[in-house]
Amino acid sequence: MLLCKDSELDRHIRVTTMRTVSLAILFLSLVSQDLLSQISGETLLYLVSFIVSLLILTAVFYIAGILVVGKERATLSDAFVISLLGSAVSSICSIFFSPLIGLILSLIVWLLLIRHYYETGFLGALAVAILAVIVFIVIVFLLSFLLAVPLVLLRWLEFIPTF
């Protein structure tokens, strides 16, 4: 297996990120204002929520993949595909199956996706999944802390008397 230097890996990450951003810009440019005006606010909120969660999941799977299987097998594009397909299948499972069966099927699909794209066994996929949950909790905690601090400061500043 050919190993990449750090500069080549950084270049690959930049190129993949630029391609993803370019595709997002292309998608947004293809969507006309008429179509956006026909989309309800609730649907737009779900779409934005899906995109944000997809980006967070991509980062989580990328970090967990690097820590478990290494930089050679864990690429950003693979993490994106795992996040996209896993989210889509989880949504479909939650719609068509009971909650318990949908959860079990979703977990199996997530493990199969991790196993396939990160080229690891079931134990490696399980390790990536467990570490992904831990990384996700840490990221959510950090984001909530970073977003809560300005709100607390703003509330505190309201109580300071001005002379």
C-alpha positions as CSV (number, residue, x, y, z in Angstrom):
1,M,0.0,0.0,0.0
2,L,1.3,3.4,-1.0
3,L,1.7,5.9,1.9
4,C,1.0,9.5,1.4
5,K,3.1,12.3,2.8
6,D,1.5,14.8,5.1
7,S,1.6,17.5,2.4
8,E,-0.1,15.2,-0.1
9,L,-2.7,14.3,2.5
10,D,-3.3,18.0,3.3
11,R,-3.6,18.7,-0.5
12,H,-6.1,15.8,-0.9
13,I,-8.2,17.2,2.0
14,R,-8.1,20.7,0.5
15,V,-9.1,19.4,-2.9
16,T,-11.9,17.2,-1.5
17,T,-13.2,20.1,0.6
18,M,-13.1,22.5,-2.4
19,R,-15.0,19.9,-4.5
20,T,-17.6,19.6,-1.8
21,V,-18.0,23.3,-1.6
22,S,-18.1,23.6,-5.3
23,L,-20.9,21.0,-5.6
24,A,-22.8,22.8,-2.8
25,I,-22.5,26.2,-4.7
26,L,-23.5,24.5,-8.0
27,F,-26.6,23.0,-6.3
28,L,-27.5,26.3,-4.8
29,S,-27.1,28.1,-8.1
30,L,-29.3,25.6,-9.9
31,V,-32.1,26.1,-7.4
32,S,-34.0,29.1,-8.7
33,Q,-35.7,31.7,-6.5
34,D,-39.1,30.4,-7.6
35,L,-38.3,27.0,-6.2
36,L,-37.0,28.4,-3.0
37,S,-40.2,30.5,-2.6
38,Q,-42.3,27.3,-3.0
39,I,-40.5,25.5,-0.2
40,S,-42.1,26.0,3.1
41,G,-40.1,27.3,6.1
42,E,-40.4,23.9,7.9
43,T,-39.0,22.1,4.9
44,L,-36.1,24.6,4.6
45,L,-35.4,24.1,8.3
46,Y,-35.2,20.4,7.9
47,L,-32.9,20.7,4.9
48,V,-30.6,23.1,6.7
49,S,-30.6,20.8,9.8
50,F,-29.8,17.8,7.6
51,I,-26.8,19.6,5.9
52,V,-25.4,20.8,9.3
53,S,-25.8,17.3,10.8
54,L,-24.2,15.8,7.7
55,L,-21.2,18.1,8.1
56,I,-20.8,17.3,11.8
57,L,-21.1,13.6,11.2
58,T,-18.5,13.8,8.4
59,A,-16.1,15.4,10.8
60,V,-16.9,12.9,13.5
61,F,-16.4,9.9,11.3
62,Y,-13.2,11.4,9.8
63,I,-11.7,11.9,13.3
64,A,-12.8,8.5,14.5
65,G,-11.5,6.8,11.4
66,I,-8.1,8.4,11.6
67,L,-7.7,7.4,15.2
68,V,-8.8,3.8,14.6
69,V,-7.8,2.8,11.1
70,G,-5.2,5.4,10.3
71,K,-4.8,8.2,7.8
72,E,-4.3,5.9,4.8
73,R,-7.7,4.3,5.0
74,A,-9.8,7.0,6.5
75,T,-10.4,9.8,4.0
76,L,-12.6,12.8,4.2
77,S,-14.6,11.7,1.1
78,D,-15.2,8.2,2.7
79,A,-16.4,9.9,5.9
80,F,-18.8,12.1,3.9
81,V,-20.2,9.1,2.0
82,I,-20.6,7.1,5.2
83,S,-22.4,10.1,6.8
84,L,-24.7,10.7,3.7
85,L,-25.7,7.1,3.1
86,G,-26.0,6.3,6.8
87,S,-28.2,9.3,7.4
88,A,-30.4,8.5,4.4
89,V,-30.8,4.8,5.4
90,S,-31.5,5.7,9.0
91,S,-34.2,8.1,7.9
92,I,-35.8,5.5,5.6
93,C,-35.6,2.9,8.4
94,S,-37.3,5.2,10.9
95,I,-40.1,5.9,8.4
96,F,-40.9,2.3,7.4
97,F,-40.1,0.3,10.5
98,S,-41.0,0.3,14.1
99,P,-38.6,2.2,16.3
100,L,-36.7,-0.8,17.7
101,I,-36.4,-2.6,14.3
102,G,-35.5,0.7,12.6
103,L,-32.8,1.4,15.2
104,I,-31.3,-2.1,14.9
105,L,-31.3,-2.0,11.0
106,S,-29.7,1.5,11.1
107,L,-26.9,0.3,13.4
108,I,-26.2,-2.6,11.2
109,V,-26.1,-0.4,8.1
110,W,-23.8,2.1,9.8
111,L,-21.4,-0.7,10.8
112,L,-21.5,-2.2,7.2
113,L,-20.8,1.2,5.7
114,I,-17.9,1.8,8.1
115,R,-16.6,-1.7,7.4
116,H,-16.8,-1.2,3.7
117,Y,-15.4,2.3,3.3
118,Y,-12.7,2.1,5.9
119,E,-11.6,-1.4,4.8
120,T,-11.7,-2.9,8.2
121,G,-13.3,-5.8,9.9
122,F,-16.4,-5.8,12.1
123,L,-14.4,-5.2,15.3
124,G,-12.7,-2.2,13.6
125,A,-16.0,-0.9,12.4
126,L,-17.4,-1.3,16.0
127,A,-14.4,0.6,17.4
128,V,-14.9,3.4,14.9
129,A,-18.6,3.6,15.7
130,I,-17.9,3.7,19.5
131,L,-15.2,6.3,19.1
132,A,-17.5,8.3,16.7
133,V,-20.1,8.4,19.4
134,I,-17.6,9.7,21.9
135,V,-16.2,12.3,19.5
136,F,-19.8,13.4,18.7
137,I,-20.5,13.9,22.3
138,V,-17.3,15.9,22.8
139,I,-18.1,18.1,19.7
140,V,-21.7,18.7,20.8
141,F,-20.5,19.6,24.3
142,L,-17.9,22.0,22.8
143,L,-20.3,23.6,20.4
144,S,-23.0,24.1,23.1
145,F,-20.4,25.6,25.4
146,L,-19.1,27.9,22.7
147,L,-22.6,29.0,21.8
148,A,-23.8,29.3,25.4
149,V,-20.9,31.5,26.6
150,P,-21.9,34.6,24.5
151,L,-25.5,34.2,25.5
152,V,-24.6,34.1,29.2
153,L,-22.3,37.1,28.7
154,L,-25.1,39.1,26.9
155,R,-27.5,38.3,29.7
156,W,-25.0,39.3,32.3
157,L,-24.2,42.6,30.5
158,E,-27.9,43.5,30.6
159,F,-27.8,43.6,34.4
160,I,-24.8,46.0,34.6
161,P,-26.1,49.4,35.5
162,T,-25.1,52.2,33.2
163,F,-24.4,55.7,34.6
